[in-house]
Amino acid sequence: MKANDVARALAARAEAVCRTYLPAGRRAGNYWQVGNVHGHPGQSLYVRLTGPRAGHWTDAATGEYGDLLDLIEANKGLDFFGAMEEAHAFLSEPWQDADPVRQSGERDTVASARRLFAAARPITGTLAERYLAGRGITQSTPESALRFHPRVWCRPTPDAALETRPALIAAVTDTDGTITGIHRTFLDPDTAGKAAMPKPRRALGRLLGHAVRFGDPGEALVAGEGIETVLTLRMLLPGLPMAAALSAGHLGAFDPPPGLVRLYIAVEPDHAGEAAFARLAERAGARGIAVHPLLSHGADPNADLMAFGAAATAARLIRQLAPADRDRALAA
């Protein structure tokens, strides 16, 4: 077979390829997520598993992309001819259907995410509100995407026993507003900061392409990585709807809503943040959406807020908006 034929044959078995060469990853909806082409744990590389673009992958952290033949070449450290030989050997093996237990487990995580969000309560007067206030973030009107639960099960480390901790809960939704997952920020009740554990921020359910959304959709939208980044922008520019994709990898894969005319992307000044901006800007631009970067003086808008105050940070942001959005952004 020629290279294009091999790539198509691999794409037809995209999930089997990912399970073989990227076993540390996991399926998330129609994608396989993993850290990089070498198969390290993480979420910045995503492989499309279904549809006309099945087998195409992108690493939002590095900007690399390709088909599954390219992935095998990079994963195994081969040249083109070695990758072709490896691919032929893989394709000669029996084709096994995707693991139904794994797919069922994925559905279960979405259902679990929805149950936990339903069991949580609005953040007004809670530890979650105190946590955000400690980051300089206040809300005149509570955001419906945010809730608080005083006792969420977690393992502080992989080998630790299950325990309960308070957490800020954020709903992750698709463009129709359907909850596909949640994001949990575990909190310390003594300090009102993040819990002292290796990974105090954890997700559950399907995140890729989706986001934590604030405000009703319109012709303009602000998208960024973290919840605190986007809530800072929401506080300073309350008239604009916003979306927190939760990581650089997910920001690069964010699916802009229908009808969007202008997309503002909060760019974090590191390689992953710049790569995420480039990927999202390319896809949005291809759909005719005008893309504008929102740049911070420091690491992110929340760092600017804490360092320079609300008025100076807002003024810097307003100058970066299109004229059509400047008055609207300040309208509560």
C-alpha positions as CSV (number, residue, x, y, z in Angstrom):
1,M,0.0,0.0,0.0
2,K,1.0,3.6,-0.6
3,A,1.5,6.0,2.3
4,N,-2.0,7.6,1.8
5,D,-3.6,4.1,1.8
6,V,-1.8,3.1,4.9
7,A,-2.8,6.4,6.7
8,R,-6.5,5.7,5.7
9,A,-6.3,2.1,6.9
10,L,-4.9,3.3,10.2
11,A,-7.6,6.0,10.5
12,A,-10.2,3.3,10.2
13,R,-8.7,1.7,13.3
14,A,-7.9,5.0,15.0
15,E,-8.8,3.9,18.5
16,A,-7.0,0.6,18.2
17,V,-3.9,2.6,17.1
18,C,-4.2,4.9,20.1
19,R,-4.6,2.1,22.6
20,T,-1.5,0.4,21.1
21,Y,0.9,3.3,20.8
22,L,-0.6,5.8,23.3
23,P,-1.8,3.5,26.1
24,A,-1.4,6.2,28.8
25,G,-4.2,8.2,27.1
26,R,-7.9,7.9,27.4
27,R,-10.9,8.3,25.2
28,A,-12.9,11.6,25.7
29,G,-15.9,11.6,23.4
30,N,-14.7,11.4,19.8
31,Y,-11.1,12.0,20.7
32,W,-8.1,10.2,22.3
33,Q,-6.2,12.4,24.7
34,V,-2.6,12.0,25.8
35,G,0.4,14.1,26.7
36,N,2.4,13.9,23.5
37,V,3.4,11.7,20.6
38,H,5.6,9.6,22.9
39,G,2.6,8.6,24.9
40,H,3.3,10.4,28.2
41,P,0.3,11.1,30.4
42,G,-1.4,14.4,29.8
43,Q,-4.1,16.0,27.7
44,S,-2.4,18.3,25.1
45,L,-2.4,15.9,22.2
46,Y,-5.7,14.8,20.9
47,V,-6.5,12.3,18.1
48,R,-9.8,12.4,16.2
49,L,-11.3,8.9,16.3
50,T,-14.4,9.3,14.1
51,G,-15.8,11.1,11.1
52,P,-14.0,12.4,8.0
53,R,-11.0,13.6,10.0
54,A,-10.5,10.4,11.9
55,G,-6.8,9.7,12.5
56,H,-5.8,13.4,12.4
57,W,-4.0,14.6,15.6
58,T,-2.8,17.8,17.0
59,D,-0.5,18.6,20.0
60,A,-1.8,22.0,21.3
61,A,1.4,22.4,23.4
62,T,3.8,22.1,20.5
63,G,1.7,22.9,17.4
64,E,2.7,19.6,15.9
65,Y,0.0,17.7,13.9
66,G,-0.3,14.9,11.3
67,D,-1.9,11.6,10.6
68,L,-1.5,8.3,12.3
69,L,1.4,7.2,10.1
70,D,3.2,10.4,11.3
71,L,2.3,9.5,14.9
72,I,3.8,6.0,14.7
73,E,6.9,7.4,13.1
74,A,7.4,9.9,15.9
75,N,6.2,7.5,18.7
76,K,8.7,4.8,17.7
77,G,11.5,7.1,16.6
78,L,11.5,5.6,13.1
79,D,12.2,7.0,9.6
80,F,9.5,6.9,7.0
81,F,10.3,3.4,5.7
82,G,10.5,2.1,9.3
83,A,7.1,3.6,10.1
84,M,5.6,2.0,7.0
85,E,6.9,-1.4,8.0
86,E,5.6,-0.9,11.6
87,A,2.2,0.2,10.3
88,H,1.9,-2.8,8.0
89,A,2.7,-5.1,10.9
90,F,0.0,-3.4,13.0
91,L,-2.6,-3.6,10.2
92,S,-1.9,-7.3,9.7
93,E,-3.1,-8.0,13.3
94,P,-6.7,-9.0,13.9
95,W,-9.1,-6.0,14.3
96,Q,-10.7,-5.8,17.7
97,D,-13.7,-3.7,18.4
98,A,-13.3,-0.8,20.9
99,D,-13.6,-1.9,24.5
100,P,-17.3,-1.6,25.4
101,V,-16.4,-1.4,29.1
102,R,-14.3,1.7,28.5
103,Q,-17.0,3.3,26.4
104,S,-19.6,2.5,29.2
105,G,-17.2,4.0,31.7
106,E,-17.0,7.2,29.8
107,R,-20.8,7.6,29.8
108,D,-20.7,6.9,33.5
109,T,-18.3,9.7,34.2
110,V,-20.6,12.2,32.4
111,A,-23.5,11.0,34.5
112,S,-21.5,11.2,37.7
113,A,-20.5,14.8,36.7
114,R,-24.1,15.8,36.3
115,R,-25.1,14.2,39.6
116,L,-22.4,16.0,41.5
117,F,-23.2,19.4,40.0
118,A,-26.9,18.9,40.8
119,A,-26.0,18.0,44.4
120,A,-23.9,21.2,44.8
121,R,-25.3,24.6,45.8
122,P,-24.7,28.2,44.6
123,I,-21.4,29.7,45.9
124,T,-22.9,32.7,47.6
125,G,-21.8,32.7,51.3
126,T,-19.6,29.6,50.9
127,L,-15.9,28.7,51.0
128,A,-15.8,28.9,47.2
129,E,-16.9,32.5,47.3
130,R,-14.1,33.2,49.8
131,Y,-11.6,31.4,47.6
132,L,-12.5,33.6,44.6
133,A,-12.4,36.8,46.8
134,G,-8.9,35.8,47.8
135,R,-8.0,36.0,44.2
136,G,-9.6,39.5,43.9
137,I,-12.7,38.1,42.1
138,T,-16.1,39.2,43.2
139,Q,-19.5,38.8,41.5
140,S,-22.4,41.2,41.6
141,T,-24.6,38.4,40.2
142,P,-23.8,34.7,40.9
143,E,-22.7,32.7,37.9
144,S,-25.0,29.7,37.3
145,A,-22.0,27.6,36.0
146,L,-20.4,27.7,39.5
147,R,-21.4,25.8,42.5
148,F,-20.0,24.6,45.8
149,H,-20.0,21.2,47.5
150,P,-18.7,20.8,51.1
151,R,-17.8,17.1,50.8
152,V,-16.5,15.8,47.4
153,W,-14.8,12.4,47.3
154,C,-11.2,12.4,46.2
155,R,-7.8,10.7,46.5
156,P,-5.2,13.4,47.4
157,T,-2.6,11.1,45.8
158,P,-3.1,8.0,43.6
159,D,-2.2,5.6,46.5
160,A,-4.1,7.5,49.2
161,A,-7.5,6.4,50.7
162,L,-10.6,8.1,49.5
163,E,-11.7,11.1,51.6
164,T,-14.0,14.1,51.2
165,R,-13.0,17.7,50.8
166,P,-14.8,20.9,49.9
167,A,-14.7,22.0,46.3
168,L,-15.6,24.7,43.8
169,I,-17.6,22.9,41.1
170,A,-17.8,24.3,37.6
171,A,-20.1,22.9,34.9
172,V,-18.5,22.1,31.5
173,T,-21.1,22.4,28.7
174,D,-21.3,22.1,25.0
175,T,-22.7,24.8,22.6
176,D,-26.2,23.7,23.4
177,G,-25.7,24.2,27.1
178,T,-25.7,20.4,27.9
179,I,-23.5,19.5,30.8
180,T,-20.7,17.2,29.5
181,G,-18.5,17.3,32.6
182,I,-17.4,19.3,35.6
183,H,-14.2,20.8,36.9
184,R,-13.4,20.6,40.7
185,T,-11.1,22.9,42.6
186,F,-10.5,21.3,46.0
187,L,-10.2,23.9,48.7
188,D,-8.6,24.3,52.2
189,P,-11.2,25.4,54.7
190,D,-8.6,26.9,57.0
191,T,-6.9,29.2,54.4
192,A,-9.7,29.5,51.8
193,G,-7.0,28.7,49.2
194,K,-6.5,25.6,47.1
195,A,-6.1,22.4,49.0
196,A,-2.5,21.3,49.7
197,M,-2.5,18.3,47.4
198,P,-0.5,17.5,44.2
199,K,-3.4,18.2,41.9
200,P,-6.1,20.3,43.6
201,R,-7.8,20.9,40.2
202,R,-9.5,17.9,38.6
203,A,-11.9,17.2,35.8
204,L,-14.6,14.6,35.3
205,G,-16.5,13.8,32.1
206,R,-15.9,15.0,28.6
207,L,-14.1,18.3,28.3
208,L,-12.6,18.4,24.8
209,G,-14.1,21.1,22.6
210,H,-16.3,22.3,25.5
211,A,-15.9,24.9,28.3
212,V,-17.2,26.5,31.5
213,R,-19.5,29.2,30.1
214,F,-20.4,32.5,31.6
215,G,-23.2,34.7,30.1
216,D,-25.5,34.2,27.1
217,P,-24.0,33.6,23.7
218,G,-23.7,36.7,21.4
219,E,-21.7,37.9,18.4
220,A,-18.6,38.4,20.6
221,L,-17.0,35.9,23.0
222,V,-13.9,35.9,25.3
223,A,-12.2,32.5,25.7
224,G,-9.3,31.6,28.0
225,E,-7.7,28.8,29.9
226,G,-8.3,28.8,33.7
227,I,-11.5,29.6,35.6
228,E,-9.8,32.3,37.6
229,T,-8.4,33.9,34.4
230,V,-11.8,34.0,32.8
231,L,-13.7,35.1,35.9
232,T,-11.3,38.0,36.3
233,L,-12.1,39.0,32.7
234,R,-15.8,38.5,33.4
235,M,-15.7,40.8,36.5
236,L,-13.9,43.5,34.6
237,L,-15.8,43.1,31.3
238,P,-19.2,42.0,32.5
239,G,-21.1,42.7,29.3
240,L,-19.2,40.0,27.3
241,P,-20.0,36.3,27.4
242,M,-17.0,34.1,28.2
243,A,-15.7,30.6,28.2
244,A,-13.0,28.9,30.3
245,A,-11.6,25.9,28.4
246,L,-9.6,24.8,31.5
247,S,-6.2,24.2,29.9
248,A,-4.0,25.2,27.0
249,G,-4.7,21.9,25.2
250,H,-8.5,22.3,25.6
251,L,-8.4,26.0,24.6
252,G,-6.7,24.9,21.4
253,A,-9.5,22.5,20.8
254,F,-12.4,24.8,21.9
255,D,-15.4,24.7,19.6
256,P,-16.6,28.3,19.1
257,P,-20.4,28.6,19.2
258,P,-22.5,29.2,16.1
259,G,-23.2,32.8,15.1
260,L,-19.9,34.1,16.6
261,V,-18.5,37.2,14.8
262,R,-15.6,38.2,17.1
263,L,-13.5,35.9,19.3
264,Y,-11.2,37.3,22.0
265,I,-8.6,34.8,23.2
266,A,-6.7,35.4,26.5
267,V,-3.2,34.5,25.6
268,E,-1.0,33.1,28.4
269,P,2.7,34.0,27.7
270,D,4.2,30.6,27.5
271,H,4.8,28.0,24.7
272,A,1.6,26.1,25.4
273,G,-0.5,29.2,25.6
274,E,0.8,30.6,22.4
275,A,0.3,27.3,20.6
276,A,-3.2,27.1,21.9
277,F,-3.9,30.6,20.6
278,A,-2.5,29.7,17.2
279,R,-4.6,26.5,16.9
280,L,-7.9,28.1,17.9
281,A,-7.2,31.3,15.9
282,E,-6.6,29.2,12.8
283,R,-9.8,27.2,13.1
284,A,-11.9,30.2,14.1
285,G,-10.5,32.2,11.2
286,A,-11.4,29.5,8.8
287,R,-15.0,29.9,9.9
288,G,-14.9,33.7,9.2
289,I,-14.6,34.7,12.8
290,A,-12.5,37.7,13.6
291,V,-9.9,36.8,16.2
292,H,-8.3,39.2,18.7
293,P,-5.7,38.3,21.3
294,L,-6.1,39.7,24.8
295,L,-2.7,40.2,26.3
296,S,-1.7,40.6,29.9
297,H,1.2,42.5,31.4
298,G,2.0,39.5,33.6
299,A,1.3,35.8,33.6
300,D,-2.5,36.2,33.2
301,P,-5.3,38.7,33.8
302,N,-5.7,37.5,37.4
303,A,-2.0,38.2,38.1
304,D,-2.5,41.7,36.6
305,L,-5.6,42.2,38.8
306,M,-3.7,41.3,42.0
307,A,-0.7,43.4,41.0
308,F,-2.2,46.5,39.4
309,G,-5.8,46.6,40.6
310,A,-9.1,46.4,38.8
311,A,-9.2,49.9,37.2
312,A,-5.8,49.6,35.6
313,T,-6.3,46.0,34.4
314,A,-9.7,46.9,33.0
315,A,-8.3,49.9,31.1
316,R,-5.6,47.7,29.6
317,L,-8.2,45.2,28.4
318,I,-10.7,47.7,27.0
319,R,-8.0,49.2,24.8
320,Q,-7.6,45.7,23.1
321,L,-11.3,45.4,22.3
322,A,-12.9,46.2,18.9
323,P,-14.8,49.5,19.1
324,A,-18.1,47.7,18.7
325,D,-17.5,45.9,22.0
326,R,-16.0,48.6,24.2
327,D,-19.3,50.0,25.6
328,R,-21.0,46.6,25.6
329,A,-18.2,45.1,27.7
330,L,-18.7,47.5,30.6
331,A,-22.5,47.1,30.7
332,A,-23.4,44.9,33.6
